[in-house]
Amino acid sequence: MAFSKSKSAKPPLKQTELLEYAVKSLASKMKSERDLRQRMRDRAEPGEAGVEAMDAVIAKLKDLGYLSDERFAADYTRMRQENEKFGKRRVQQGLMQKGIATELTNKTLTAAYDEVDEVALAKQYVERKRMKKPEGDKEVARAMRRLVGAGFSVGTVWKVLRGWGAAVDEVNISLEDTAE
């Protein structure tokens, strides 16, 4: 007979305890303000008192320099670009999922991807993922889906596929064609 440990609800944290909890959370992994706020919501007091405590903790962390959406966006973008070799669109989606404002996202991505050769980055992605030269239409389609999913533009994907010798026809799709 197995005994299971029952999970009891943890008592809500006061403001100082909530600050310690937030600092420990930030020490383990970088987070956006929205992500940290969601994490603290589970441990804060319910109601208006909890919201005020979270606001105070967020303000304190910003004053101390522990929390900055600008720094988070820049670091996230740099890591995804350098380590994962992702394209601009994939990084943009990730930043939006993390709760970064659209204006800040666009500014960060423009700065990070302004000087980047997207075709070279796509080739680095292909090398990193050890993708093989596609043989046949199904494999070309699979490679195309994978590169588009990694955040590269369709034009860049076509250039990479043509570099492999795949016969790919460019298709210009305008918004007028899709509206019909």
N, C-alpha and C positions, 0 to 999 in steps of 0.2 A: 504494500500500500504506500503510495507516494504522497508525501505531504507537500502541499504547495504553500508558498509564502504569500499571504494575501497582501495586495498592494493597498496601503492606506493612503488617503489623500494627504499630500504634503501641506503643511500650514502655509498660508500666504506670507510672503516676505515683507518686512518693513523696508523703508527707503534705503537705509545703509546696507542692509543685507541684499537688497535688489541691486545696488551698485556693485557689491562684491560679486554677485552672480553674473552681472553683465560683463565685468572685467575678465572673469574667468572664461566666459563664453567667447569674448573677443580674443583672448590669449590662445585659445585652441584653434580658431579659424576666423579669417577676416569676414566681416558681415556688413551689409548695408544697414542703414538706419531702420528700414522697414523690417528686415529680417530679425534684427535685434529686438525691436519692439514686439514682434510676434512671439519671439522666444520668451521675453519677459512677461507677456500677457498671461501665460500659464501659471506663473509664480507670483504675480502681483495680487494685491487685495482686489476683490471685486468692486465694481462701481467707480464712482468719481475719485475716491481716495487712491485707488490703484492707478488710474490714468494720470493723476497729478504726480504720483511718485515716479511713474515711468517718464513723464515729461521732465521732471527734475533730474533724473538719472541721465537721460539723453543729453540734456543741457550741460551737465557736469562732465560727461565723457567728451563732448565737443570742446569744452573749455580746456580740458586736459590734453586734447589732441589725440585721443584714443579712437574717436569715431569721426569719419569724414567720408561722405558719399563721393566727393570728388577724388579723393585718394583711392577709395575702393574701386571706383570705375576705372581709373587709370591702371591700377595694379591688375585688376581682373582682365582688362583688355590686353595688357602687355603679356600676362601669363598665357592667355588663350592663344594669342598670336605667336609668341615665341615657342611655347612648349607644345601646344596642340596643333599648331599650324592651321588654325581655322580662319576662314574668310570673314569679311566684315559683317555680313548678314547674320551669321551664326553667333558672333560675339554680341551683336545688337540684340538678338533675341534673348541671350543669356542675361544681359544687363536689364532688359525690360522685365524679365521674370524675377530678378532680384529687387525690383522696385525702384530702380534709378529713373529719375525724371527724363523725359524725352529730350529736352533741350541739352541737359548734361550728357546724355548718351551720344547725341549727335556731335557735340563739341569734342568729346573724348575720342570718338571713332575717327573724326576728321583729322585730329592731331596724330593719332596712332597709325592710320592707314594712308596718310597723304603721300608719303614717300615710298610706300611699299609697292613692289611689282607683283600684282595679283597672280600672274601666270607663274612666276618663280615660286611664290608661296604655295600655289596649288601643286606644283611639282614636288615641293618639299613635303606636302601633305601625302602625296602619292607614295613617295619614298618612305615616309614614316610609317604609313599603314601597309607597306609592302604590297601595294596593288600591282597586279600583273597586267600585261598588255591584253586587252580584251580581244577575244577571238569570236566573231559572230555577233549578230545583232542583239541577242539577249545579254551578252556580257558587256557590250557597248552601253546598252540601256542601264544595266546595273551600275557600271562605272559612272555614268552620267548622274544617276540618282544619288550615288554616294558623294560625288563632288558637289552637287547642288545642296545636298543636306549638310555638307561641311561649311556652307556659307559662301561659296564662290558663284560669281555671276555666270549666266549661261554662255556668254561670249568667251569667258576664260575657260570654261569646261570644254567648249568646242576646240579651242586652241590646244589644250592639253591632249584631247582625244586625237586631233589631227597630227600632233607630234608623235603619237603612237602609230600613225598610219591608218587610223580608222576612217572610214568614209562617212562623214557626218555632213549633212546639209543644214545650213543655217536657215532658220525660219524666223522671219520678223513678225512678231505678234504685237499688234497695237491694241489699245484699249477699245478702239472702234470695232475691231473684229470680234472681240469677246462680248461686246454689248448686244450683239444680235441674237 
